[in-house]
Amino acid sequence: MIRAVVFDVGETLIDETRLWSRWADRLGVPRLTFLGVLGGMAALDRSYEEAFELVRPGIDVEAEIEAWRREDPAGLRENFDADDLYPDVRASLAALRDAGYRLIVAGNQPPQAYDALVAMDLPVDGVYTSAAWGVAKPEPAFFAKVAAVTGAAADEILYTGDRLDNDVFPARAAGMRTALIRRGPWGHLHAARPGAAAADLLLDGLADLPRLVPCLA
């Protein structure tokens, strides 16, 4: 039986539309263009970082972030806050917590994401990021750390995310159960691939999790 449910962050809990739209504005390209290029990266199994190079050849993203921070120190810039949570997040997490599951947030995120997530006061037992751990998905060491912080056996953990390559496949290889959520460009594209059959659950949102998790044998 499942004892712990672990959640990815981007396009699982967080709607990244505002974040990527601000980046488009920063880069001086139409929002539709940048969002479309990101979708292209997802379709081609290329990293989202390559979208920056395509719309601004030669860009130094870290230098751009630093300049943005100096120019707009009080703005969200490349970050997110509670207003970016998907509408079903709080109620779904609360229902799972009330049902007795241990809930963990663990995803590939920069250092500042930890404080942003903690400030949301989500009904979870812990928040962890790749930056703090020093290892990122899909590395097996990331999922070993996930198992360690849940205190559950691997086959008692359900890892929920929007990607096959970063979430479903490596979590499954670690012995965990998996849920693939059809959100964001990667989520919609990956849910349509044959590999999606590897996931124990295919979700359109989080609201069904409290009902479906107890059904996992």
FIGUNU-325004 format. One record per residue: residue number from 1; residue in one letter; x, y, z negated of N, C-alpha, C in turn. Coordinates in steps of 0.1 Angstrom, whole numbers. Atoms other than C-alpha are relative to their C-alpha. Last residue first. Example, Ala and Ser with C-alpha at 12.3 -4.5 7.8 and 13.67 -1.06 7.14 Angstrom:
BEGIN
+-----+--------+-------+-------+-------+-------+-------+-------+-------+-------+-------+
: num : residu :  n_xx :  n_yy :  n_zz : ca_xx : ca_yy : ca_zz :  c_xx :  c_yy :  c_zz :
+-----+--------+-------+-------+-------+-------+-------+-------+-------+-------+-------+
:   2 :      s :    -9 :   -11 :     0 :   137 :   -11 :   -71 :    -8 :    11 :    -8 :
:   1 :      a :     9 :   -12 :     0 :   123 :   -45 :   -78 :     9 :    12 :     0 :
+-----+--------+-------+-------+-------+-------+-------+-------+-------+-------+-------+
END
This chain:
BEGIN
+-----+--------+-------+-------+-------+-------+-------+-------+-------+-------+-------+
: num : residu :  n_xx :  n_yy :  n_zz : ca_xx : ca_yy : ca_zz :  c_xx :  c_yy :  c_zz :
+-----+--------+-------+-------+-------+-------+-------+-------+-------+-------+-------+
: 217 :      a :    -3 :    13 :     8 :   -23 :   -25 :    48 :    15 :     0 :    -3 :
: 216 :      l :   -13 :     6 :    -5 :   -30 :    11 :    59 :     3 :   -12 :    -9 :
: 215 :      c :     2 :    11 :    -9 :   -67 :    17 :    51 :    13 :    -6 :     5 :
: 214 :      p :     3 :    12 :     8 :   -60 :    38 :    20 :    -2 :   -12 :     9 :
: 213 :      v :   -12 :     5 :     7 :   -42 :    64 :    43 :    -4 :   -13 :    -8 :
: 212 :      l :    -7 :    10 :    -7 :   -72 :    68 :    66 :    12 :    -6 :    -7 :
: 211 :      r :     8 :    12 :    -3 :   -97 :    86 :    45 :     8 :   -11 :     6 :
: 210 :      p :     5 :     6 :    12 :   -73 :   111 :    28 :    -9 :   -13 :     2 :
: 209 :      l :   -10 :     8 :     7 :   -56 :   115 :    62 :    -5 :    -6 :   -13 :
: 208 :      d :     3 :    15 :     0 :   -86 :   125 :    82 :     9 :    -8 :    -9 :
: 207 :      a :    12 :     3 :     8 :   -83 :   162 :    74 :    -4 :   -14 :    -1 :
: 206 :      l :    -3 :     6 :    13 :   -46 :   164 :    85 :   -13 :    -4 :    -7 :
: 205 :      g :    -2 :    -9 :    11 :   -52 :   171 :   122 :     2 :    -8 :   -13 :
: 204 :      d :     3 :   -13 :    -6 :   -57 :   154 :   156 :     2 :    11 :   -11 :
: 203 :      l :     9 :   -10 :     6 :   -40 :   123 :   142 :    -2 :    12 :     8 :
: 202 :      l :     0 :   -11 :    -9 :   -25 :    91 :   155 :   -10 :    10 :    -4 :
: 201 :      l :    11 :    -8 :    -2 :   -18 :    66 :   128 :     3 :    11 :    10 :
: 200 :      d :    11 :     7 :     6 :     5 :    36 :   125 :   -13 :     8 :     1 :
: 199 :      a :     5 :    -7 :    12 :    28 :    52 :   150 :   -11 :    -8 :    -6 :
: 198 :      a :    -9 :     5 :    11 :    46 :    28 :   175 :    -5 :     7 :   -13 :
: 197 :      a :     5 :    12 :     6 :    17 :    33 :   199 :     8 :    -5 :   -12 :
: 196 :      a :     9 :    -4 :    11 :    29 :    68 :   204 :    -6 :   -12 :    -6 :
: 195 :      g :    -7 :     2 :    13 :    58 :    53 :   224 :    -9 :     4 :   -11 :
: 194 :      p :     2 :    13 :     5 :    34 :    50 :   254 :     6 :    -3 :   -14 :
: 193 :      r :   -10 :    10 :    -5 :    34 :    87 :   257 :    -2 :   -14 :    -5 :
: 192 :      a :     4 :     6 :   -13 :     3 :   109 :   254 :    10 :   -10 :     5 :
: 191 :      a :    12 :     8 :     2 :     9 :   116 :   217 :    -5 :    -7 :    12 :
: 190 :      h :    -4 :    13 :     5 :    44 :   128 :   226 :   -12 :    -9 :    -3 :
: 189 :      l :    -7 :     7 :   -10 :    31 :   156 :   248 :     4 :   -14 :    -5 :
: 188 :      h :     9 :     4 :   -11 :     5 :   168 :   224 :     7 :    -8 :    11 :
: 187 :      g :    11 :     9 :     5 :    28 :   167 :   194 :    -9 :    -4 :    11 :
: 186 :      w :    -6 :    14 :     1 :    58 :   182 :   213 :   -11 :   -10 :    -5 :
: 185 :      p :    -4 :     6 :   -13 :    38 :   212 :   225 :     6 :   -14 :    -1 :
: 184 :      g :   -11 :    -6 :    -7 :    21 :   219 :   192 :     4 :    -7 :    12 :
: 183 :      r :     0 :   -15 :     1 :    -2 :   196 :   173 :    13 :     5 :     6 :
: 182 :      r :     1 :    -6 :   -13 :   -12 :   160 :   179 :    -1 :    15 :    -2 :
: 181 :      i :    10 :   -10 :     0 :     0 :   145 :   146 :     0 :     8 :    14 :
: 180 :      l :    -3 :    -9 :   -10 :    19 :   112 :   146 :   -11 :    10 :     2 :
: 179 :      a :    12 :    -6 :    -6 :    16 :    92 :   114 :     5 :    11 :    10 :
: 178 :      t :    -1 :   -13 :    -6 :    43 :    68 :   103 :   -14 :     4 :     5 :
: 177 :      r :    12 :    -1 :    -9 :    49 :    38 :    80 :     0 :    15 :     5 :
: 176 :      m :    11 :    -7 :     4 :    85 :    36 :    67 :   -12 :    -1 :     9 :
: 175 :      g :     9 :     8 :     7 :   111 :    10 :    73 :   -13 :     6 :    -5 :
: 174 :      a :    -4 :     0 :    14 :   140 :    33 :    81 :   -10 :    -9 :    -8 :
: 173 :      a :   -12 :     7 :     1 :   135 :    25 :   118 :     5 :    -1 :   -15 :
: 172 :      r :     3 :    14 :    -1 :    99 :    36 :   114 :    13 :    -9 :    -1 :
: 171 :      a :     6 :     4 :    12 :   111 :    69 :   101 :    -4 :   -15 :     0 :
: 170 :      p :   -10 :     2 :    11 :   136 :    72 :   129 :    -7 :    -4 :   -13 :
: 169 :      f :    -9 :    10 :    -2 :   109 :    65 :   156 :    11 :    -2 :   -11 :
: 168 :      v :     6 :    13 :     0 :    80 :    85 :   142 :    11 :   -11 :     2 :
: 167 :      d :     9 :     4 :    11 :    97 :   117 :   131 :    -3 :   -15 :     1 :
: 166 :      n :    -5 :    -5 :    13 :   125 :   132 :   152 :    -7 :    -6 :   -12 :
: 165 :      d :   -14 :     1 :     1 :   121 :   113 :   185 :     5 :     4 :   -14 :
: 164 :      l :    -4 :    13 :     0 :    83 :   107 :   183 :    15 :    -1 :    -3 :
: 163 :      r :    -9 :     4 :   -11 :    74 :   142 :   173 :     4 :   -15 :    -2 :
: 162 :      d :     5 :    -3 :   -13 :    46 :   159 :   154 :     9 :    -6 :    12 :
: 161 :      g :    -7 :   -11 :    -8 :    52 :   146 :   119 :    -6 :     1 :    14 :
: 160 :      t :     9 :    -7 :   -10 :    38 :   125 :    91 :     7 :    11 :     7 :
: 159 :      y :    -6 :   -13 :    -4 :    60 :   100 :    71 :    -9 :     5 :    12 :
: 158 :      l :     6 :    -4 :   -13 :    39 :    74 :    52 :     7 :    13 :     4 :
: 157 :      i :     0 :   -14 :    -4 :    59 :    58 :    24 :    -6 :     2 :    14 :
: 156 :      e :    11 :    -7 :     8 :    52 :    25 :     7 :    -1 :    15 :     3 :
: 155 :      d :    13 :     4 :    -6 :    72 :     5 :    33 :   -12 :     6 :    -8 :
: 154 :      a :     2 :    -5 :   -13 :   103 :    25 :    23 :   -14 :    -3 :     6 :
: 153 :      a :    -7 :     8 :   -10 :   100 :    17 :   -14 :    -4 :     5 :    14 :
: 152 :      a :     8 :    11 :    -5 :    89 :    46 :   -35 :     8 :    -9 :     9 :
: 151 :      g :     0 :    10 :    10 :   107 :    71 :   -57 :    -8 :   -12 :     4 :
: 150 :      t :    14 :     5 :     3 :    97 :    98 :   -33 :    -1 :   -10 :   -11 :
: 149 :      v :     8 :   -10 :     7 :   130 :   116 :   -36 :   -14 :    -4 :    -2 :
: 148 :      a :    -5 :    -2 :    14 :   151 :    86 :   -27 :    -9 :     9 :    -8 :
: 147 :      a :     4 :    11 :     8 :   130 :    76 :     3 :     4 :     2 :   -15 :
: 146 :      v :    15 :     0 :     2 :   133 :   110 :    18 :    -4 :   -11 :    -9 :
: 145 :      k :     3 :   -10 :    10 :   170 :   109 :    12 :   -15 :     2 :    -3 :
: 144 :      a :    -4 :     6 :    13 :   173 :    77 :    31 :    -2 :    10 :   -11 :
: 143 :      f :    12 :     8 :     5 :   152 :    94 :    58 :     4 :    -8 :   -13 :
: 142 :      f :    11 :    -8 :     4 :   178 :   121 :    62 :   -11 :    -8 :    -6 :
: 141 :      a :    -3 :    -5 :    14 :   207 :    96 :    61 :   -11 :     9 :    -5 :
: 140 :      p :     5 :     9 :    10 :   191 :    78 :    91 :     2 :     5 :   -14 :
: 139 :      e :   -11 :     8 :     7 :   198 :   109 :   112 :    -6 :    -9 :   -10 :
: 138 :      p :     4 :    14 :     3 :   167 :   120 :   132 :    10 :    -9 :    -7 :
: 137 :      k :     6 :    10 :    -8 :   164 :   144 :   114 :     6 :     1 :    15 :
: 136 :      a :    12 :    -3 :    -7 :   189 :   166 :    97 :    -6 :   -12 :     7 :
: 135 :      v :     3 :    10 :   -10 :   216 :   163 :    71 :   -13 :     2 :     6 :
: 134 :      g :   -12 :     1 :    -8 :   231 :   189 :    47 :     0 :   -11 :    10 :
: 133 :      w :    -5 :    14 :     1 :   204 :   182 :    21 :    13 :    -1 :     8 :
: 132 :      a :    -4 :     3 :    14 :   197 :   219 :    15 :     7 :   -14 :    -1 :
: 131 :      a :   -11 :   -10 :     4 :   197 :   228 :    52 :     5 :    -4 :   -14 :
: 130 :      s :   -12 :     5 :    -6 :   176 :   197 :    61 :    12 :     8 :    -4 :
: 129 :      t :    -3 :    -4 :   -14 :   149 :   209 :    38 :    13 :    -6 :     4 :
: 128 :      y :   -14 :     2 :    -3 :   131 :   196 :     7 :     3 :     4 :    15 :
: 127 :      v :    -3 :    -6 :   -13 :    99 :   205 :   -11 :    15 :    -1 :     3 :
: 126 :      g :   -14 :    -4 :    -3 :    86 :   184 :   -39 :     1 :     6 :    14 :
: 125 :      d :    -9 :     4 :    11 :    55 :   171 :   -57 :    14 :     5 :     2 :
: 124 :      v :    -9 :    11 :    -3 :    29 :   188 :   -35 :    10 :    -2 :   -12 :
: 123 :      p :     1 :    11 :    10 :    -2 :   209 :   -41 :     8 :   -12 :     4 :
: 122 :      l :     8 :    11 :    -5 :    11 :   239 :   -21 :    -1 :   -11 :   -10 :
: 121 :      d :     6 :     7 :    11 :    23 :   269 :   -40 :   -10 :   -11 :     5 :
: 120 :      m :    13 :     3 :    -4 :    30 :   289 :    -8 :    -8 :    -7 :   -11 :
: 119 :      a :     9 :   -11 :     3 :    60 :   304 :   -25 :   -14 :    -2 :     4 :
: 118 :      v :     3 :     0 :    14 :    77 :   270 :   -24 :   -10 :    11 :    -4 :
: 117 :      l :     9 :    11 :     2 :    74 :   269 :    14 :    -4 :    -1 :   -15 :
: 116 :      a :    13 :    -3 :    -7 :    89 :   303 :    19 :   -10 :   -10 :    -3 :
: 115 :      d :     7 :   -10 :     8 :   117 :   297 :    -6 :   -14 :     3 :     5 :
: 114 :      y :     4 :     5 :    13 :   126 :   265 :    12 :    -7 :    10 :    -9 :
: 113 :      a :    13 :     6 :     0 :   124 :   281 :    46 :    -4 :    -6 :   -13 :
: 112 :      q :    11 :    -8 :     5 :   152 :   304 :    38 :   -13 :    -6 :     0 :
: 111 :      p :     0 :    -2 :    15 :   179 :   277 :    41 :   -12 :     8 :    -5 :
: 110 :      p :   -11 :    -8 :     4 :   169 :   266 :    77 :    -1 :     3 :   -15 :
: 109 :      q :     3 :   -14 :     2 :   144 :   238 :    83 :    13 :     7 :    -5 :
: 108 :      n :   -11 :    -7 :    -5 :   144 :   202 :    96 :    -3 :    15 :    -1 :
: 107 :      g :    -2 :    -2 :   -15 :   117 :   187 :    75 :    13 :     7 :     3 :
: 106 :      a :   -14 :     2 :    -4 :   107 :   173 :    41 :     2 :     1 :    15 :
: 105 :      v :    -2 :    -8 :   -12 :    74 :   182 :    22 :    15 :    -2 :     3 :
: 104 :      i :   -13 :    -6 :    -2 :    66 :   155 :    -4 :     0 :     8 :    14 :
: 103 :      l :    -1 :    -7 :   -13 :    33 :   142 :   -17 :    13 :     8 :     0 :
: 102 :      r :   -11 :    -9 :     2 :    29 :   114 :   -43 :     2 :     7 :    13 :
: 101 :      y :   -12 :     1 :    -8 :    -5 :    99 :   -38 :    11 :    10 :    -4 :
: 100 :      g :   -11 :     6 :     7 :   -30 :    97 :   -66 :    12 :    -2 :     8 :
:  99 :      a :     1 :    15 :    -2 :   -63 :   103 :   -48 :    12 :    -7 :    -6 :
:  98 :      d :    11 :     4 :     9 :   -64 :   139 :   -62 :    -1 :   -16 :     1 :
:  97 :      r :    -6 :    -1 :    14 :   -30 :   145 :   -45 :   -10 :    -5 :   -10 :
:  96 :      l :    -9 :    11 :     2 :   -45 :   133 :   -12 :     6 :     0 :   -14 :
:  95 :      a :     7 :    13 :     0 :   -75 :   155 :   -15 :     9 :   -12 :    -2 :
:  94 :      a :     6 :     1 :    13 :   -53 :   185 :   -25 :    -8 :   -13 :    -1 :
:  93 :      l :   -10 :     4 :    11 :   -31 :   179 :     5 :    -6 :    -2 :   -13 :
:  92 :      s :    -4 :    14 :    -3 :   -61 :   178 :    29 :    11 :    -4 :   -11 :
:  91 :      a :    10 :     9 :     4 :   -76 :   210 :    14 :     4 :   -15 :     1 :
:  90 :      r :     2 :     0 :    14 :   -44 :   229 :    16 :   -11 :   -10 :    -5 :
:  89 :      v :   -11 :     5 :     8 :   -34 :   219 :    51 :    -4 :    -1 :   -15 :
:  88 :      d :     4 :    12 :     7 :   -67 :   221 :    71 :    11 :    -5 :   -10 :
:  87 :      p :    11 :    -1 :     9 :   -63 :   257 :    81 :    -4 :   -12 :    -8 :
:  86 :      y :    12 :     5 :    -7 :   -28 :   253 :    96 :   -12 :     0 :   -10 :
:  85 :      l :     5 :    14 :     3 :    -4 :   273 :    75 :   -12 :    -3 :     9 :
:  84 :      d :    -3 :     9 :   -11 :    10 :   304 :    92 :    -4 :   -14 :    -2 :
:  83 :      d :    10 :    -3 :   -10 :    -6 :   329 :    68 :     2 :    -9 :    12 :
:  82 :      a :    13 :     8 :     3 :    14 :   312 :    40 :   -10 :     3 :    11 :
:  81 :      d :     5 :    -1 :    13 :    47 :   325 :    55 :   -13 :    -7 :    -1 :
:  80 :      f :    14 :     2 :     1 :    70 :   320 :    85 :    -4 :     2 :   -15 :
:  79 :      n :     5 :     8 :    11 :   105 :   330 :    96 :   -15 :    -1 :     0 :
:  78 :      e :     0 :    13 :    -4 :   122 :   342 :   127 :    -6 :   -10 :   -10 :
:  77 :      r :   -10 :     4 :   -10 :   113 :   378 :   121 :    -1 :   -14 :     5 :
:  76 :      l :    -1 :    14 :     1 :    91 :   380 :    90 :    11 :    -5 :    10 :
:  75 :      g :     9 :     7 :    -9 :    97 :   417 :    86 :     2 :   -15 :    -1 :
:  74 :      a :    12 :     4 :     8 :   112 :   435 :    56 :    -9 :    -8 :     9 :
:  73 :      p :    -3 :     8 :    12 :   148 :   436 :    70 :   -13 :    -4 :    -8 :
:  72 :      d :    13 :     2 :     5 :   138 :   447 :   105 :     1 :    -8 :   -13 :
:  71 :      e :     9 :   -10 :    -6 :   169 :   462 :   122 :   -14 :    -1 :    -7 :
:  70 :      r :    -4 :   -13 :     3 :   194 :   444 :   100 :   -10 :    11 :     4 :
:  69 :      r :     1 :    -1 :    14 :   176 :   411 :   102 :     4 :    14 :    -5 :
:  68 :      w :    14 :    -1 :     3 :   172 :   414 :   139 :    -3 :     3 :   -15 :
:  67 :      a :     4 :   -14 :    -4 :   209 :   420 :   143 :   -15 :     3 :    -3 :
:  66 :      e :    -6 :   -10 :     9 :   216 :   389 :   122 :    -3 :    14 :     4 :
:  65 :      i :     7 :     1 :    12 :   191 :   368 :   142 :     6 :    10 :   -10 :
:  64 :      e :    13 :    -7 :    -3 :   206 :   380 :   175 :    -8 :     0 :   -13 :
:  63 :      a :    -3 :   -14 :     0 :   241 :   370 :   162 :   -13 :     8 :     2 :
:  62 :      e :    -3 :    -3 :    13 :   228 :   335 :   154 :     3 :    15 :    -1 :
:  61 :      v :    13 :     0 :     8 :   211 :   332 :   188 :     3 :     5 :   -15 :
:  60 :      d :    -5 :     6 :    12 :   242 :   341 :   208 :   -11 :     2 :   -10 :
:  59 :      i :     4 :    -5 :    13 :   226 :   347 :   242 :     7 :    -7 :   -12 :
:  58 :      g :   -12 :    -5 :     8 :   246 :   338 :   273 :    -4 :     5 :   -14 :
:  57 :      p :   -12 :     8 :    -1 :   215 :   335 :   295 :    12 :     7 :    -8 :
:  56 :      r :   -10 :   -10 :     3 :   184 :   352 :   280 :    14 :    -7 :     1 :
:  55 :      v :     6 :   -14 :    -1 :   153 :   334 :   292 :    10 :    11 :    -2 :
:  54 :      l :     7 :    -1 :   -12 :   170 :   300 :   299 :    -6 :    15 :     2 :
:  53 :      e :   -10 :    -2 :   -11 :   195 :   303 :   271 :    -7 :     2 :    13 :
:  52 :      f :    -6 :   -13 :     1 :   167 :   309 :   246 :    10 :     2 :    11 :
:  51 :      a :    10 :   -10 :    -5 :   147 :   279 :   258 :     6 :    14 :     0 :
:  50 :      e :    -3 :    -2 :   -14 :   178 :   257 :   254 :   -10 :    10 :     6 :
:  49 :      e :   -11 :   -10 :    -1 :   174 :   261 :   216 :     3 :     3 :    15 :
:  48 :      y :     6 :   -13 :    -1 :   141 :   242 :   219 :    10 :    11 :     1 :
:  47 :      s :     2 :    -7 :    13 :   160 :   211 :   226 :    -6 :    13 :     2 :
:  46 :      r :   -11 :    -9 :     3 :   154 :   190 :   257 :    -3 :     8 :   -12 :
:  45 :      d :    -8 :     5 :    11 :   131 :   161 :   261 :    13 :     7 :    -2 :
:  44 :      l :   -12 :     5 :    -6 :   119 :   174 :   295 :     9 :    -7 :   -11 :
:  43 :      a :     3 :     9 :   -10 :    83 :   179 :   283 :    12 :    -7 :     6 :
:  42 :      a :     6 :    12 :     6 :    94 :   195 :   251 :    -3 :   -11 :    10 :
:  41 :      m :   -10 :     8 :     7 :   117 :   218 :   269 :    -5 :   -12 :    -6 :
:  40 :      g :    -9 :     7 :    -9 :    90 :   227 :   293 :    11 :    -7 :    -6 :
:  39 :      g :     7 :    12 :    -4 :    67 :   236 :   264 :     7 :    -9 :    11 :
:  38 :      l :    -1 :    10 :    11 :    93 :   259 :   251 :    -7 :   -13 :     3 :
:  37 :      v :   -14 :     6 :    -1 :    95 :   275 :   286 :     2 :   -10 :   -12 :
:  36 :      g :     0 :    10 :   -11 :    57 :   280 :   285 :    14 :    -7 :     2 :
:  35 :      l :     8 :    11 :     5 :    58 :   297 :   251 :     0 :   -11 :    11 :
:  34 :      f :    -8 :     7 :    10 :    85 :   320 :   264 :    -7 :   -12 :    -5 :
:  33 :      t :   -12 :     5 :    -7 :    66 :   329 :   296 :     8 :    -8 :   -10 :
:  32 :      l :     3 :    12 :    -7 :    33 :   332 :   278 :    12 :    -6 :     6 :
:  31 :      r :     2 :    12 :     9 :    48 :   356 :   253 :    -3 :   -13 :     7 :
:  30 :      p :    14 :     2 :     3 :    61 :   379 :   281 :    -2 :   -12 :   -10 :
:  29 :      v :     7 :     8 :   -11 :    99 :   384 :   278 :   -15 :    -1 :    -4 :
:  28 :      g :     5 :    -8 :   -11 :   117 :   411 :   259 :    -5 :    -7 :    11 :
:  27 :      l :    -8 :     3 :   -12 :   138 :   388 :   237 :    -4 :     8 :    12 :
:  26 :      r :   -14 :    -3 :     3 :   124 :   402 :   205 :     8 :    -1 :    13 :
:  25 :      d :     0 :   -15 :     0 :    88 :   401 :   219 :    15 :     5 :    -2 :
:  24 :      a :     2 :    -5 :   -13 :    93 :   365 :   228 :     1 :    15 :     1 :
:  23 :      w :   -13 :     3 :    -8 :   108 :   357 :   194 :    -2 :     6 :    14 :
:  22 :      r :   -10 :   -11 :     5 :    78 :   374 :   177 :    13 :    -2 :     7 :
:  21 :      s :     5 :   -13 :    -6 :    55 :   351 :   198 :     9 :    11 :    -4 :
:  20 :      w :    -5 :     0 :   -13 :    76 :   321 :   187 :    -5 :    12 :     8 :
:  19 :      l :   -15 :     0 :     0 :    70 :   328 :   151 :     6 :     1 :    14 :
:  18 :      r :    -4 :   -13 :     3 :    33 :   337 :   155 :    16 :     1 :     1 :
:  17 :      t :     3 :   -10 :   -11 :    26 :   305 :   173 :     5 :    14 :    -3 :
:  16 :      e :   -11 :    -8 :    -3 :    45 :   283 :   148 :    -3 :    10 :    11 :
:  15 :      d :     3 :    -4 :   -14 :    15 :   268 :   131 :    10 :    10 :     4 :
:  14 :      i :    -1 :   -14 :    -4 :    30 :   253 :    99 :    -3 :     2 :    15 :
:  13 :      l :     7 :    -9 :    10 :    19 :   221 :    82 :    -1 :    14 :     5 :
:  12 :      t :     7 :    10 :     9 :    26 :   196 :   110 :    -8 :     8 :   -10 :
:  11 :      e :    10 :     6 :    -7 :    36 :   220 :   138 :    -6 :   -12 :    -7 :
:  10 :      g :     4 :    -7 :   -12 :    68 :   229 :   119 :   -10 :    -8 :     8 :
:   9 :      v :     4 :   -14 :     2 :    70 :   213 :    85 :    -6 :     6 :    12 :
:   8 :      d :    -9 :    -9 :    -7 :    73 :   175 :    84 :    -6 :    14 :    -2 :
:   7 :      f :     4 :    -8 :   -11 :    52 :   158 :    57 :    11 :     8 :     6 :
:   6 :      v :   -10 :   -10 :    -2 :    57 :   129 :    34 :    -3 :     8 :    13 :
:   5 :      v :     2 :    -5 :   -14 :    30 :   107 :    20 :     9 :    12 :     1 :
:   4 :      a :    -5 :   -13 :    -3 :    38 :    85 :   -10 :    -2 :     4 :    14 :
:   3 :      r :    -1 :    -7 :    13 :    23 :    54 :   -26 :     4 :    15 :     2 :
:   2 :      i :    -8 :   -13 :     0 :    11 :    36 :     5 :    -1 :     7 :   -13 :
:   1 :      m :     8 :   -12 :     0 :     0 :     0 :     0 :     9 :    12 :     0 :
+-----+--------+-------+-------+-------+-------+-------+-------+-------+-------+-------+
END
